Amino acid sequence: MKAADLKRIIDQFNRETLAKPLGAEGSLGPEILPPGTASVTRPLEAADTNRCDCFCGKTPKGYKSARNFVDTCLTLTDPNAAASQVAVGSVAVGAVMDDTTGSSDDDLPVVLAVGINYGQGKGYLNSPVPTVDRTGMRSKLQKPAQLLASQNCEARGLDEPFHLVAANFFPWITSEPWSSYNFNSIEEAALVSCCGYSDPHQYILDLIALIKPAAVVFHGANNAVPYMGAEVVRRSLAANHSSGFEVVFSDNLAGSYQPGVWNAIWLCYLDANRAAMAVRDFDE
């Protein structure tokens, strides 16, 4: 795929899919999501309160509603912002193309890297994420390829050169790194369900259908990414009876606070109609 075509597809995809987490209907207009921009800032006063009572109960860390998640995890504050800038709000980020091949005229395959969210910190309030951005994932993606090659796993979809696209199951920038919240599984599921896409698996499947990646890398070993990635694969197989793309699970590829990538597996596909994994016969 040509870089210009990929960028156009991503721009349109973001325009259509970022509307829902913002509480809007239909596609976003250029005044909300300017061309070439992959993020939208929502001022605090415009926060969606419709889903504040999305569950009943209290988690060990004190979350009692989506409002608690928004206040604690998704509200960004910049005390040094100028009066004309957004000082308090939330930022949603869609799919992003890595800038390494952003200006290439070559017809290249696509690799899709799927994580939990794009980043963290107040800096996103006044620095919109461009559609073509320096994701920081390119160099770290070499490590899963090396690990797989050392085990004779033919992950040819990761062979250079390729366009790299980053997308996430959860659209919102968090105030701190995802791992620092130390969510238990219930809290993580509640946050993704209450504040994210209505169907995060379908969100990724729709992007896959548009960009037709040679490989999809689900990155993140200590959060919900592996489980959600497995569901994306299951749905893809159920719908198409074949994947059409290679699947890799690895450690997080983003964020300098995580020093390395030590885990990587290449998924061997089962027939979509098989109900269970085959095992060797054994004597009772």
C-alpha positions as CSV (number, residue, x, y, z in Angstrom):
1,M,0.0,0.0,0.0
2,K,1.2,3.5,-0.8
3,A,1.8,5.8,2.2
4,A,-0.6,8.5,0.9
5,D,-3.4,5.9,0.5
6,L,-2.8,4.5,4.0
7,K,-2.8,8.0,5.5
8,R,-6.1,8.8,3.8
9,I,-7.7,5.6,5.0
10,I,-6.5,6.3,8.6
11,D,-7.8,9.9,8.5
12,Q,-11.3,8.7,7.4
13,F,-11.3,5.9,9.9
14,N,-10.5,8.2,12.8
15,R,-13.1,10.7,11.7
16,E,-15.8,7.9,11.8
17,T,-14.7,6.0,14.9
18,L,-13.6,8.7,17.4
19,A,-17.1,10.2,17.3
20,K,-18.6,7.4,19.6
21,P,-16.2,7.7,22.6
22,L,-16.8,11.5,22.4
23,G,-20.5,11.0,22.7
24,A,-21.1,12.3,19.1
25,E,-23.2,10.7,16.4
26,G,-21.9,10.1,12.9
27,S,-18.5,11.3,11.7
28,L,-16.5,14.2,13.2
29,G,-16.2,17.3,11.1
30,P,-12.9,19.0,10.2
31,E,-13.5,21.6,12.9
32,I,-13.3,18.9,15.6
33,L,-10.8,16.6,13.9
34,P,-8.8,18.6,11.4
35,P,-7.3,16.7,8.4
36,G,-4.0,15.1,9.4
37,T,-4.8,15.0,13.1
38,A,-5.5,11.7,15.0
39,S,-6.5,13.1,18.4
40,V,-9.4,15.1,19.8
41,T,-9.4,17.1,23.1
42,R,-12.6,17.2,25.1
43,P,-12.8,20.0,27.7
44,L,-13.7,18.9,31.1
45,E,-17.1,20.6,31.0
46,A,-18.0,18.5,28.0
47,A,-17.4,15.2,29.7
48,D,-19.9,12.5,29.0
49,T,-21.9,11.9,32.2
50,N,-24.3,9.4,30.7
51,R,-22.2,6.4,31.6
52,C,-21.3,7.5,35.2
53,D,-23.4,4.8,36.7
54,C,-22.2,2.0,34.5
55,F,-21.8,-0.4,37.4
56,C,-23.0,-0.8,41.0
57,G,-20.5,-1.6,43.7
58,K,-17.1,-0.5,44.8
59,T,-13.7,-1.8,43.7
60,P,-10.8,-2.3,46.1
61,K,-9.2,1.0,44.8
62,G,-12.4,2.9,45.4
63,Y,-13.9,3.2,41.9
64,K,-17.7,3.4,42.1
65,S,-18.6,4.7,38.7
66,A,-17.2,5.8,35.3
67,R,-17.0,9.3,36.8
68,N,-14.4,8.0,39.2
69,F,-12.4,6.6,36.3
70,V,-12.6,9.8,34.4
71,D,-11.6,11.9,37.4
72,T,-8.7,9.6,38.4
73,C,-7.3,8.3,35.2
74,L,-8.6,10.3,32.2
75,T,-8.6,13.9,33.3
76,L,-5.4,15.7,32.3
77,T,-4.4,19.0,33.9
78,D,-1.9,21.5,32.7
79,P,-1.4,24.2,35.3
80,N,1.1,26.0,33.0
81,A,-1.2,26.3,30.0
82,A,-1.9,29.7,28.6
83,A,-5.4,31.1,29.1
84,S,-6.2,30.4,25.4
85,Q,-5.3,26.8,25.7
86,V,-7.2,23.8,27.2
87,A,-5.9,23.5,30.8
88,V,-8.2,20.6,31.9
89,G,-9.7,17.9,29.7
90,S,-9.5,14.5,28.2
91,V,-7.8,13.4,25.0
92,A,-8.9,10.6,22.7
93,V,-6.5,9.2,20.1
94,G,-7.3,7.1,17.1
95,A,-5.1,5.1,14.7
96,V,-1.7,6.5,13.9
97,M,0.8,5.8,11.1
98,D,4.5,5.7,12.1
99,D,6.5,8.4,10.4
100,T,9.4,6.2,9.3
101,T,7.6,5.5,6.0
102,G,5.2,8.4,6.1
103,S,6.6,10.0,3.0
104,S,7.5,6.8,1.1
105,D,6.3,6.3,-2.4
106,D,6.9,2.6,-2.2
107,D,4.1,0.1,-2.2
108,L,4.7,-1.6,1.1
109,P,2.9,-4.2,3.3
110,V,1.3,-3.0,6.6
111,V,2.0,-4.1,10.1
112,L,-0.6,-3.2,12.7
113,A,0.5,-2.8,16.4
114,V,-2.4,-3.0,18.8
115,G,-1.9,-1.9,22.5
116,I,-4.1,-0.7,25.3
117,N,-3.8,3.1,24.9
118,Y,-1.6,5.6,23.0
119,G,0.1,7.3,25.9
120,Q,-0.1,9.4,29.1
121,G,0.5,12.8,30.4
122,K,-0.8,16.4,30.3
123,G,1.4,17.2,27.2
124,Y,-1.4,15.7,24.9
125,L,-3.8,18.5,26.0
126,N,-2.2,21.1,23.8
127,S,-0.2,19.0,21.4
128,P,-2.5,17.1,19.0
129,V,-1.3,13.8,17.8
130,P,-0.8,13.9,14.0
131,T,-2.0,11.0,11.7
132,V,1.7,10.4,10.9
133,D,3.6,10.5,14.1
134,R,6.8,9.2,15.7
135,T,5.4,6.3,17.6
136,G,8.7,5.1,19.1
137,M,7.6,1.5,18.3
138,R,9.7,0.8,15.2
139,S,12.9,-0.1,16.9
140,K,11.3,-2.1,19.7
141,L,9.4,-4.1,17.1
142,Q,12.7,-5.6,15.9
143,K,13.0,-7.5,19.2
144,P,9.9,-9.7,18.8
145,A,11.0,-10.5,15.2
146,Q,14.4,-11.5,16.6
147,L,13.0,-13.6,19.4
148,L,10.7,-15.5,16.9
149,A,13.5,-16.0,14.5
150,S,15.6,-17.6,17.2
151,Q,12.8,-20.1,17.8
152,N,12.4,-20.9,14.0
153,C,9.1,-19.1,13.9
154,E,8.6,-17.7,10.4
155,A,6.9,-14.4,11.2
156,R,7.5,-13.1,7.7
157,G,4.9,-10.4,8.1
158,L,7.5,-8.6,10.3
159,D,10.1,-8.6,7.5
160,E,11.2,-5.0,6.6
161,P,10.3,-2.8,4.9
162,F,6.7,-2.2,5.9
163,H,4.3,0.6,7.0
164,L,3.6,0.5,10.7
165,V,0.2,1.6,12.1
166,A,-0.5,1.9,15.8
167,A,-4.0,1.5,17.2
168,N,-5.4,0.7,20.7
169,F,-8.3,-1.0,22.3
170,F,-8.9,2.1,24.5
171,P,-9.0,5.6,23.0
172,W,-8.2,7.8,25.9
173,I,-4.9,9.2,27.1
174,T,-4.3,8.4,30.8
175,S,-2.8,10.8,33.3
176,E,-0.3,8.1,34.3
177,P,1.1,5.0,32.5
178,W,-1.5,2.3,32.4
179,S,0.7,0.0,34.4
180,S,1.0,2.5,37.3
181,Y,-2.7,2.2,38.1
182,N,-2.2,-1.4,39.0
183,F,-5.8,-2.3,38.0
184,N,-7.1,-5.7,38.9
185,S,-8.9,-7.4,36.1
186,I,-12.3,-6.3,37.2
187,E,-11.3,-2.6,37.3
188,E,-9.6,-2.8,34.0
189,A,-12.7,-4.4,32.4
190,A,-14.9,-1.8,34.0
191,L,-12.8,1.1,32.7
192,V,-12.6,-0.3,29.1
193,S,-16.3,-1.1,29.1
194,C,-17.6,2.2,30.7
195,C,-15.4,4.7,29.0
196,G,-14.1,3.2,25.8
197,Y,-15.4,2.1,22.5
198,S,-18.8,0.3,22.5
199,D,-17.1,-2.7,20.9
200,P,-13.3,-2.4,21.0
201,H,-12.8,-5.8,19.3
202,Q,-14.9,-4.7,16.3
203,Y,-13.0,-1.4,16.2
204,I,-9.8,-3.3,15.5
205,L,-11.5,-5.7,13.1
206,D,-12.9,-2.7,11.1
207,L,-9.4,-1.2,10.9
208,I,-7.9,-4.5,9.8
209,A,-10.5,-4.8,7.0
210,L,-9.4,-1.4,5.7
211,I,-5.6,-1.5,5.9
212,K,-5.3,-5.3,5.3
213,P,-2.1,-5.8,7.4
214,A,0.4,-8.6,6.7
215,A,0.8,-9.0,10.5
216,V,-1.0,-7.8,13.6
217,V,1.1,-7.5,16.8
218,F,-0.9,-7.4,20.1
219,H,1.5,-5.8,22.5
220,G,1.1,-5.7,26.3
221,A,1.7,-8.7,28.6
222,N,0.3,-7.3,31.9
223,N,-3.0,-5.9,30.9
224,A,-6.1,-7.0,28.9
225,V,-4.4,-6.8,25.5
226,P,-3.7,-10.5,25.1
227,Y,-7.2,-11.5,26.0
228,M,-8.8,-8.9,23.8
229,G,-6.4,-9.7,21.0
230,A,-7.3,-13.4,21.1
231,E,-11.0,-12.4,20.8
232,V,-10.2,-10.3,17.7
233,V,-8.5,-13.3,16.1
234,R,-11.4,-15.6,17.1
235,R,-13.9,-13.2,15.5
236,S,-11.8,-12.9,12.4
237,L,-11.6,-16.6,12.0
238,A,-15.3,-17.1,12.6
239,A,-16.2,-14.5,10.0
240,N,-13.6,-15.3,7.3
241,H,-12.5,-18.9,8.1
242,S,-9.0,-17.8,7.5
243,S,-7.0,-14.9,9.0
244,G,-5.3,-13.3,6.1
245,F,-2.7,-11.9,8.5
246,E,-0.1,-13.2,10.9
247,V,-0.6,-12.7,14.6
248,V,2.1,-12.0,17.2
249,F,1.7,-11.4,20.9
250,S,4.5,-9.5,22.6
251,D,5.5,-7.3,25.5
252,N,4.6,-3.6,25.3
253,L,6.3,-1.9,22.3
254,A,5.6,1.7,23.5
255,G,6.9,3.7,26.4
256,S,10.5,4.2,27.5
257,Y,9.6,3.3,31.1
258,Q,9.6,-0.4,30.0
259,P,13.2,-1.2,29.1
260,G,12.8,-4.2,26.9
261,V,10.8,-6.8,25.1
262,W,11.3,-10.4,26.4
263,N,8.1,-12.2,25.4
264,A,7.0,-12.9,21.9
265,I,4.9,-15.7,20.4
266,W,3.6,-16.3,16.9
267,L,0.1,-17.7,16.8
268,C,-0.6,-20.9,14.9
269,Y,-4.1,-20.9,13.5
270,L,-6.6,-23.5,14.1
271,D,-9.5,-24.2,11.7
272,A,-12.3,-21.8,12.5
273,N,-14.8,-24.6,12.9
274,R,-12.7,-26.6,15.3
275,A,-14.1,-26.5,18.9
276,A,-10.9,-27.6,20.7
277,M,-7.2,-27.7,20.3
278,A,-5.9,-31.1,19.1
279,V,-3.8,-33.1,21.5
280,R,-1.7,-36.3,21.2
281,D,-3.3,-39.6,22.1
282,F,-2.3,-40.8,25.5
283,D,-2.7,-44.0,27.6
284,E,-5.0,-43.8,30.6
